[in-house]
Amino acid sequence: MDRAVSRGAFLEFSMAKITFIEHNGTQHTVDANTGDSLMQTAQNHAIPGIDADCGGACACATCHVFVADEWIARVGPASGNEDAMLDVVEERRPGSRLSCQLIADDSLDGLVVTLPASQR
């Protein structure tokens, strides 16, 4: 096991609480393992609306989310490739990001993202 230490004890690992809000207002607050993308987290918790057709390769936009305004500065801007992919989404906003490019860590504990209506 990769989280095990000698004598069978388990290492503590950190998680961030992430809230995904579906287009209809349904909220899902889940634990995200540090180092996992938000897309992986959504897939692990069967969050509706995160299809992740490209598997996290930043080659589609089926994991598009809107980062809540108060979190935009903390998550930072989209990279060049991500920015180009966001040009194809139906409803781009200032907080638009691809969840495959957002990596969970302690600094994102409490992050809120909303899913666009186009991803049902």
N, C-alpha and C positions, 0 to 999 in steps of 0.2 A: 504494500500500500504506500502511496506517495505521501500521505499525511501521517504516517506512523513513525515512531522513533523506537529505539531499542527498548526491549522489555515490553513491547506491545502498547505502550501509552500513546495517546493521540495528541498531536500538536493542536493548539488552539488556532483557528483561522478566523479571519474577520469577515463580516458580511455587512453589506449596506442594505437598508430598507429602501426599496424603490416602489413608487406607486405608478402603475399604468392605468390610465383612464380611457376606456373605450369611447368611441364617438357618441354613444348613447348615454354616457355618464357613469356607467358601471365601473367601479374602482376595484383594482387588484393590488394590494400591497404585499410584496414578496421579498424574500431575502435573496440578495445577489452575492455570489461568491466573489471575493476580490480577485481581479484578473479576468473574470468573465465579461463578455460584452453584454450590453443590455438586450441585444437580440438573443444571445444564448440563454440569458435569464428568462426572457419571455417564452422561449421555446421550452425550457425546462419546466415552466409552470403553466404551460398550455394557455397562454394569454391570447385571446382571439384578436386577429387583425395584424399580427406580426407573422407574415408568411415566410420571409427569409428565403426566397427562391434561389438565390445564389449561394446560400450557405455562409454568408458573412464575408464575401470577397469584395464587397463594395462595387458590385457589378450590376446591381438592380436597385430599385428603390422600394421594395416591398416590406421594408422594416422601418419606413419613415415614421418619425415621431415629432411632436411639437414639445420642446423643452419649455417648462414653465418659465415665465419672465424672470423671476427671481433667481433662476439657476443658469441663465444663458451665459453670463460672464464666467461662472465657475467652470462650466464644461468647455468653454472656449469655442473658437470658430471652427468651421468645417475645413478639412484639408482640401487641396486642389481637386483630387479625384472625387471626394465626397461632394464637394461643391458642384462639380460637373454632373454628378448623378442626381443631385437635388434639382437641377434644372428641368428634369423630366417629370417631376411630381405634379399632380393636379393643383395642389394648394400649398405653395411654398410661403412660409412666414419667416420672420426674423429668427425664431427659435427652432426652425426646421433642422433636423439632424437625422442621420441614418443610425439606428440603434446598434448596428454592427460595429460602428466606429466609436461608440461610447463605452469605455472600459470602467467597470465598477471598482471603486476603492472606498476607503473610509470617508474621503472628502465628499462623496456623493450620497452619503447616508441621508435619506429624506427626500431625494430627488423625485420630482413629479413630472411625468411625461403624458401627453394626450395623443391618442391615435386618430388619424384623419378618417373622416367618414368614407373615403374612397377605399379604405382597407377594412373590409368587413369579413 
